[in-house]
Amino acid sequence: MLETRNVLISGGTGSVGSEVVKSFHKEAQRIVVFSRDEYKQYMLKQELQYDKVEWVLGDIRDADALYNALFGIDIVIHCAALKQLPRGETDPLEFKKTNVDGAINVIDACLAQNVKKCIVISTDKAVEPISSYGCSKMLADRLFLDANKYKQTMFVICRFGNVMGSRGSVINKFQMLAEKGQLLPITDMNSTRFWLDLDVAMQMIHKVVNIGRYGEIYVPRMPSFHLYTLASIFNDIHEEIGLQPGEKLDEVAILPFERNYPSEGFFVVGENVEGWVQGEYIRYASNTNDWWLTVDEMKEKIDTIYNIQKEKIRIEK
């Protein structure tokens, strides 16, 4: 059971990483937050006030720091990454250093410190990638999957869509511009994305910690939405700007040639997944999805995100 385990969360002060800390702190015996931003660590520490959380400053680019931090760790939840797609197009080398070289450091440190399981947080942008961010995450995923050949640390991937309400998400961008009465930039009126709630992401990570096996990729079932419809919720002042460098019209979470089987609430992808039947190939894409959010459902979700953000601001004050 997880309560007997020691957990390290890389990028533990990010949007997803900080939620992992909150989600696991009652179950884990010990949690280590490993991240490079001392201010974010300070703010999260003030918010949480957890007594069994250790705060370690370090960068996954630093192999020695990572190796030392993983001493005595049973489970790693690897959230650390550079993720802002436009910056990846202007600074691809930095994305390579963190997302690829950092992944190699995580693999080496996990193997050297006999970590039992490493849960890797990935993205649908690693599927059919055209951006520096997507390419770096695709290569990182391949490296993690390949490391399972040593049959020591179990490397398992969670492949997520857009985590709504996280820092830098399109909701926050539209909200900020709408409050200023500015035009909302829409790359293409037909553009679609997957919507993933933070609580669903946490449920998936919990599940994978307990049932994930060597070389598996877990993909949650996610609803789709049109960017144009989302923007219309904030205001009717739109500007179509065209697809930006590295940006896709639609997102893909599973490719047709990936062996997979559907389960309740998620898909499992892998070479040797149980339950796979020949002929069940699917292409899980945001534009051909059979689950779409209505306007009212999006409004309800946005209200929930706002309430959470307001409560966080109140606590920080």
LOKOLTI-796790 format. One record per residue (C-alpha): residue number from 1; residue in one letter; x, y, z. Coordinates in nm, 4 decimals, always signed. Layout:
// LOKOLTI-796790
R pos code       c1       c2       c3
R NUM    A        X        Y        Z
...
***
This chain:
// LOKOLTI-796790
R pos code       c1       c2       c3
R   1    M  +0.0000  +0.0000  +0.0000
R   2    L  +0.1098  +0.3558  -0.0742
R   3    E  +0.1014  +0.4637  +0.2914
R   4    T  +0.4205  +0.2670  +0.3555
R   5    R  +0.6100  +0.4354  +0.0718
R   6    N  +0.8386  +0.7333  +0.0289
R   7    V  +0.7463  +0.9539  -0.2662
R   8    L  +0.9478  +1.2152  -0.4553
R   9    I  +0.7706  +1.4598  -0.6859
R  10    S  +0.9910  +1.6321  -0.9413
R  11    G  +0.8524  +1.9702  -1.0374
R  12    G  +0.6497  +1.9485  -0.7176
R  13    T  +0.5672  +2.3195  -0.7119
R  14    G  +0.4140  +2.3302  -1.0609
R  15    S  +0.0413  +2.3221  -1.1341
R  16    V  +0.0216  +1.9432  -1.1555
R  17    G  +0.3072  +1.8719  -0.9135
R  18    S  +0.1590  +2.0797  -0.6315
R  19    E  -0.1741  +1.9000  -0.6718
R  20    V  +0.0107  +1.5687  -0.6480
R  21    V  +0.1612  +1.6823  -0.3175
R  22    K  -0.1852  +1.7677  -0.1834
R  23    S  -0.3354  +1.4468  -0.3178
R  24    F  -0.0731  +1.2092  -0.1756
R  25    H  +0.0351  +1.3669  +0.1521
R  26    K  -0.2102  +1.1741  +0.3705
R  27    E  -0.1202  +0.8365  +0.2226
R  28    A  +0.2553  +0.8545  +0.1798
R  29    Q  +0.4913  +0.8055  +0.4704
R  30    R  +0.7241  +1.0741  +0.3392
R  31    I  +0.7040  +1.3206  +0.0481
R  32    V  +1.0002  +1.4994  -0.1070
R  33    V  +0.9233  +1.8038  -0.3224
R  34    F  +1.2099  +1.8455  -0.5682
R  35    S  +1.2006  +2.1685  -0.7687
R  36    R  +1.4252  +2.4562  -0.8696
R  37    D  +1.2167  +2.7613  -0.7667
R  38    E  +1.2713  +2.8611  -0.4042
R  39    Y  +0.9893  +3.1181  -0.4090
R  40    K  +0.7323  +2.8654  -0.5303
R  41    Q  +0.8524  +2.6249  -0.2630
R  42    Y  +0.8111  +2.8952  +0.0010
R  43    M  +0.4580  +2.9840  -0.1152
R  44    L  +0.3453  +2.6211  -0.1356
R  45    K  +0.4926  +2.5476  +0.2059
R  46    Q  +0.2971  +2.8387  +0.3547
R  47    E  -0.0214  +2.7142  +0.1896
R  48    L  +0.0054  +2.3492  +0.2887
R  49    Q  +0.1722  +2.3421  +0.6316
R  50    Y  +0.2398  +1.9676  +0.5983
R  51    D  +0.4777  +1.8216  +0.8532
R  52    K  +0.5989  +1.5162  +0.6574
R  53    V  +0.6932  +1.7029  +0.3391
R  54    E  +1.0613  +1.7696  +0.2700
R  55    W  +1.1532  +2.0595  +0.0429
R  56    V  +1.4611  +2.0043  -0.1731
R  57    L  +1.5943  +2.2703  -0.4091
R  58    G  +1.7292  +2.1148  -0.7242
R  59    D  +1.7031  +2.0912  -1.1002
R  60    I  +1.6523  +1.7654  -1.2914
R  61    R  +1.9318  +1.8900  -1.5179
R  62    D  +2.1653  +1.8295  -1.2211
R  63    A  +2.2246  +1.4545  -1.2132
R  64    D  +2.4085  +1.4586  -0.8784
R  65    A  +2.1384  +1.6584  -0.6998
R  66    L  +1.8713  +1.4254  -0.8336
R  67    Y  +2.0669  +1.1146  -0.7346
R  68    N  +2.1074  +1.2410  -0.3790
R  69    A  +1.7409  +1.3400  -0.3497
R  70    L  +1.6260  +0.9911  -0.4521
R  71    F  +1.8009  +0.8135  -0.1649
R  72    G  +1.5416  +0.5988  +0.0142
R  73    I  +1.2652  +0.6876  -0.2331
R  74    D  +1.0194  +0.4171  -0.3422
R  75    I  +0.8067  +0.6092  -0.5942
R  76    V  +0.8921  +0.9024  -0.8203
R  77    I  +0.6171  +1.1088  -0.9814
R  78    H  +0.7988  +1.2969  -1.2549
R  79    C  +0.6172  +1.6241  -1.3304
R  80    A  +0.9128  +1.8528  -1.4000
R  81    A  +0.9267  +1.9847  -1.7574
R  82    L  +0.9370  +2.2963  -1.9674
R  83    K  +0.5871  +2.3109  -2.1152
R  84    Q  +0.5074  +2.6459  -2.2755
R  85    L  +0.4814  +2.5626  -2.6439
R  86    P  +0.5749  +2.9082  -2.7868
R  87    R  +0.8932  +2.9210  -2.5766
R  88    G  +0.9924  +2.5816  -2.7091
R  89    E  +0.9910  +2.7237  -3.0601
R  90    T  +1.2218  +3.0099  -2.9624
R  91    D  +1.4379  +2.8176  -2.7113
R  92    P  +1.4444  +2.4537  -2.8271
R  93    L  +1.7836  +2.3839  -2.6697
R  94    E  +1.6506  +2.4686  -2.3235
R  95    F  +1.3588  +2.2316  -2.3751
R  96    K  +1.6017  +1.9594  -2.4771
R  97    K  +1.8136  +2.0153  -2.1652
R  98    T  +1.5172  +1.9853  -1.9282
R  99    N  +1.2768  +1.7502  -2.1016
R 100    V  +1.5267  +1.5080  -2.2608
R 101    D  +1.8530  +1.5361  -2.0646
R 102    G  +1.6504  +1.5725  -1.7452
R 103    A  +1.4585  +1.2554  -1.8325
R 104    I  +1.7880  +1.0673  -1.8728
R 105    N  +1.8965  +1.1917  -1.5297
R 106    V  +1.5677  +1.0751  -1.3759
R 107    I  +1.6104  +0.7310  -1.5341
R 108    D  +1.9708  +0.6945  -1.4205
R 109    A  +1.8967  +0.8126  -1.0667
R 110    C  +1.5926  +0.5833  -1.0329
R 111    L  +1.7945  +0.2811  -1.1447
R 112    A  +2.0931  +0.3692  -0.9255
R 113    Q  +1.8783  +0.4260  -0.6151
R 114    N  +1.6562  +0.1193  -0.6722
R 115    V  +1.3352  +0.3195  -0.7006
R 116    K  +1.0427  +0.0778  -0.7350
R 117    K  +0.8229  +0.2804  -0.9704
R 118    C  +0.8449  +0.6071  -1.1648
R 119    I  +0.5230  +0.7659  -1.2911
R 120    V  +0.5976  +0.9992  -1.5838
R 121    I  +0.3558  +1.2835  -1.6573
R 122    S  +0.3396  +1.3260  -2.0347
R 123    T  +0.1207  +1.5059  -2.2863
R 124    D  -0.0866  +1.4466  -2.5964
R 125    K  +0.1508  +1.6872  -2.7713
R 126    A  +0.4066  +1.4033  -2.7684
R 127    V  +0.1836  +1.2176  -3.0159
R 128    E  +0.2503  +1.3106  -3.3802
R 129    P  +0.4602  +1.6050  -3.2538
R 130    I  +0.5336  +1.9124  -3.4639
R 131    S  +0.6581  +2.1422  -3.1857
R 132    S  +0.9889  +2.1444  -2.9965
R 133    Y  +0.7940  +2.0781  -2.6795
R 134    G  +0.6102  +1.7818  -2.8304
R 135    C  +0.9274  +1.6383  -2.9843
R 136    S  +1.1171  +1.6668  -2.6569
R 137    K  +0.8396  +1.4902  -2.4665
R 138    M  +0.8083  +1.2202  -2.7332
R 139    L  +1.1796  +1.1411  -2.7055
R 140    A  +1.1623  +1.1505  -2.3251
R 141    D  +0.8724  +0.9050  -2.3299
R 142    R  +1.0658  +0.6711  -2.5582
R 143    L  +1.3617  +0.6841  -2.3213
R 144    F  +1.1445  +0.6012  -2.0199
R 145    L  +0.9738  +0.3146  -2.1999
R 146    D  +1.3088  +0.1749  -2.3147
R 147    A  +1.4454  +0.1861  -1.9575
R 148    N  +1.1918  -0.0821  -1.8622
R 149    K  +1.4174  -0.3371  -2.0324
R 150    Y  +1.6319  -0.3436  -1.7186
R 151    K  +1.3345  -0.4818  -1.5205
R 152    Q  +1.4360  -0.2844  -1.2161
R 153    T  +1.2487  +0.0434  -1.1812
R 154    M  +0.8999  +0.0264  -1.3307
R 155    F  +0.8538  +0.3272  -1.5635
R 156    V  +0.4883  +0.4028  -1.6408
R 157    I  +0.3510  +0.7003  -1.8371
R 158    C  +0.0372  +0.9093  -1.7854
R 159    R  -0.0465  +1.0828  -2.1136
R 160    F  -0.2692  +1.3834  -2.0443
R 161    G  -0.4495  +1.6430  -2.2541
R 162    N  -0.4756  +2.0107  -2.1589
R 163    V  -0.4989  +2.0305  -1.7805
R 164    M  -0.7521  +2.3088  -1.7385
R 165    G  -0.6915  +2.5668  -1.4691
R 166    S  -0.3170  +2.5016  -1.4594
R 167    R  -0.0796  +2.7945  -1.4957
R 168    G  -0.0652  +2.9119  -1.8554
R 169    S  -0.3813  +2.7294  -1.9624
R 170    V  -0.6032  +2.8869  -2.2274
R 171    I  -0.8726  +2.9563  -1.9664
R 172    N  -0.6412  +3.1838  -1.7685
R 173    K  -0.5341  +3.3576  -2.0891
R 174    F  -0.8918  +3.4217  -2.2054
R 175    Q  -0.9916  +3.5382  -1.8566
R 176    M  -0.7110  +3.7924  -1.8361
R 177    L  -0.7801  +3.9375  -2.1813
R 178    A  -1.1575  +3.9461  -2.1291
R 179    E  -1.1194  +4.1385  -1.8034
R 180    K  -0.9204  +4.3991  -1.9965
R 181    G  -1.1800  +4.4108  -2.2741
R 182    Q  -0.9269  +4.2939  -2.5301
R 183    L  -0.9671  +4.0704  -2.8330
R 184    L  -0.9459  +3.6988  -2.7645
R 185    P  -0.6996  +3.5425  -3.0118
R 186    I  -0.8273  +3.2186  -3.1649
R 187    T  -0.5825  +3.0347  -3.3851
R 188    D  -0.8534  +2.8666  -3.5920
R 189    M  -1.2307  +2.8626  -3.5499
R 190    N  -1.2295  +2.4855  -3.6026
R 191    S  -0.9485  +2.4116  -3.3575
R 192    T  -1.0248  +2.1477  -3.0925
R 193    R  -0.8601  +2.0315  -2.7718
R 194    F  -0.9035  +1.7715  -2.4983
R 195    W  -1.0268  +1.9000  -2.1620
R 196    L  -0.8788  +1.7421  -1.8478
R 197    D  -0.9786  +1.8417  -1.4956
R 198    L  -0.7086  +1.8404  -1.2297
R 199    D  -0.9047  +1.6043  -1.0084
R 200    V  -0.9346  +1.3525  -1.2936
R 201    A  -0.5585  +1.3779  -1.3489
R 202    M  -0.4998  +1.3062  -0.9793
R 203    Q  -0.7324  +1.0049  -0.9873
R 204    M  -0.5383  +0.8680  -1.2837
R 205    I  -0.2020  +0.9147  -1.1104
R 206    H  -0.3309  +0.7352  -0.7997
R 207    K  -0.4539  +0.4487  -1.0138
R 208    V  -0.1267  +0.4190  -1.2046
R 209    V  +0.0781  +0.4209  -0.8831
R 210    N  -0.1142  +0.1146  -0.7713
R 211    I  -0.1756  -0.0825  -1.0938
R 212    G  +0.0709  +0.0469  -1.3554
R 213    R  +0.3241  -0.2007  -1.4944
R 214    Y  +0.6412  -0.1956  -1.7029
R 215    G  +0.6098  +0.0008  -2.0252
R 216    E  +0.2420  +0.0933  -2.0011
R 217    I  +0.0921  +0.4284  -2.1026
R 218    Y  -0.2316  +0.5372  -1.9358
R 219    V  -0.4609  +0.7803  -2.1168
R 220    P  -0.7752  +0.9121  -1.9447
R 221    R  -1.1012  +0.9398  -2.1346
R 222    M  -1.1335  +1.3141  -2.1915
R 223    P  -1.4079  +1.5309  -2.3426
R 224    S  -1.3325  +1.7608  -2.6366
R 225    F  -1.4221  +2.1240  -2.6948
R 226    H  -1.3823  +2.3894  -2.9645
R 227    L  -1.1563  +2.6822  -2.8756
R 228    Y  -1.4086  +2.9126  -3.0393
R 229    T  -1.6870  +2.7917  -2.8082
R 230    L  -1.4657  +2.8339  -2.5030
R 231    A  -1.3739  +3.1898  -2.6047
R 232    S  -1.7419  +3.2759  -2.6566
R 233    I  -1.8067  +3.2075  -2.2888
R 234    F  -1.5777  +3.4976  -2.1947
R 235    N  -1.6842  +3.7506  -2.4567
R 236    D  -1.7812  +3.7896  -2.8227
R 237    I  -1.4728  +3.9880  -2.9249
R 238    H  -1.2609  +3.7397  -3.1159
R 239    E  -0.9721  +3.7548  -3.3577
R 240    E  -0.8678  +3.4583  -3.5722
R 241    I  -0.4883  +3.4704  -3.5889
R 242    G  -0.4063  +3.1389  -3.7583
R 243    L  -0.2100  +2.8461  -3.6237
R 244    Q  +0.1091  +2.9546  -3.4500
R 245    P  +0.4510  +2.7857  -3.4947
R 246    G  +0.4393  +2.4359  -3.3458
R 247    E  +0.0626  +2.4444  -3.2913
R 248    K  -0.1775  +2.1808  -3.4250
R 249    L  -0.5375  +2.2198  -3.5320
R 250    D  -0.6387  +1.9173  -3.3232
R 251    E  -0.4684  +1.6954  -3.0662
R 252    V  -0.4157  +1.3186  -3.0721
R 253    A  -0.3805  +1.1081  -2.7570
R 254    I  -0.3557  +0.7559  -2.9067
R 255    L  -0.2318  +0.6484  -3.2488
R 256    P  -0.3965  +0.3708  -3.4515
R 257    F  -0.0909  +0.1430  -3.4391
R 258    E  -0.0584  +0.1603  -3.0592
R 259    R  -0.1872  -0.1553  -2.8952
R 260    N  -0.4493  -0.0521  -2.6452
R 261    Y  -0.7538  -0.1658  -2.4574
R 262    P  -1.0302  +0.0513  -2.3155
R 263    S  -1.1176  +0.0304  -1.9482
R 264    E  -1.3572  +0.2260  -1.7351
R 265    G  -1.2430  +0.5870  -1.7481
R 266    F  -0.9139  +0.5291  -1.9304
R 267    F  -0.7154  +0.3483  -2.1986
R 268    V  -0.4014  +0.1417  -2.1459
R 269    V  -0.1442  +0.1503  -2.4261
R 270    G  +0.1556  -0.0821  -2.4528
R 271    E  +0.3207  -0.3670  -2.6372
R 272    N  +0.1890  -0.6403  -2.4100
R 273    V  -0.1264  -0.4966  -2.2556
R 274    E  -0.3739  -0.7509  -2.1233
R 275    G  -0.7181  -0.7508  -2.2782
R 276    W  -0.6005  -0.6239  -2.6154
R 277    V  -0.7843  -0.7835  -2.9064
R 278    Q  -0.6668  -0.7586  -3.2651
R 279    G  -0.8769  -0.5108  -3.4564
R 280    E  -0.9348  -0.2734  -3.1631
R 281    Y  -0.6954  -0.0121  -3.2985
R 282    I  -0.8229  +0.3418  -3.2487
R 283    R  -0.7053  +0.6940  -3.3232
R 284    Y  -0.8088  +0.8913  -3.0175
R 285    A  -0.8205  +1.2527  -3.1390
R 286    S  -0.9898  +1.5668  -3.0090
R 287    N  -1.1757  +1.6343  -3.3355
R 288    T  -1.3194  +1.2825  -3.3764
R 289    N  -1.3983  +1.2227  -3.0097
R 290    D  -1.7459  +1.0955  -2.9206
R 291    W  -1.7565  +1.3017  -2.5991
R 292    W  -1.8024  +1.6793  -2.6283
R 293    L  -1.8605  +1.9347  -2.3546
R 294    T  -2.1701  +2.1506  -2.3805
R 295    V  -2.1502  +2.5250  -2.3179
R 296    D  -2.3230  +2.4830  -1.9813
R 297    E  -2.0794  +2.2091  -1.8795
R 298    M  -1.7839  +2.4314  -1.9707
R 299    K  -1.9312  +2.7224  -1.7745
R 300    E  -1.9752  +2.4998  -1.4692
R 301    K  -1.6180  +2.3751  -1.4934
R 302    I  -1.4824  +2.7294  -1.5360
R 303    D  -1.6772  +2.8446  -1.2276
R 304    T  -1.5217  +2.5592  -1.0302
R 305    I  -1.1720  +2.6598  -1.1458
R 306    Y  -1.2358  +3.0240  -1.0486
R 307    N  -1.3578  +2.9258  -0.7008
R 308    I  -1.0470  +2.7137  -0.6436
R 309    Q  -0.8205  +2.9973  -0.7585
R 310    K  -0.9991  +3.2505  -0.5364
R 311    E  -0.9637  +3.0222  -0.2341
R 312    K  -0.5940  +2.9787  -0.3053
R 313    I  -0.5434  +3.3551  -0.3272
R 314    R  -0.7321  +3.3985  +0.0028
R 315    I  -0.5067  +3.1445  +0.1746
R 316    E  -0.1902  +3.3061  +0.0360
R 317    K  -0.2993  +3.6445  +0.1734
***
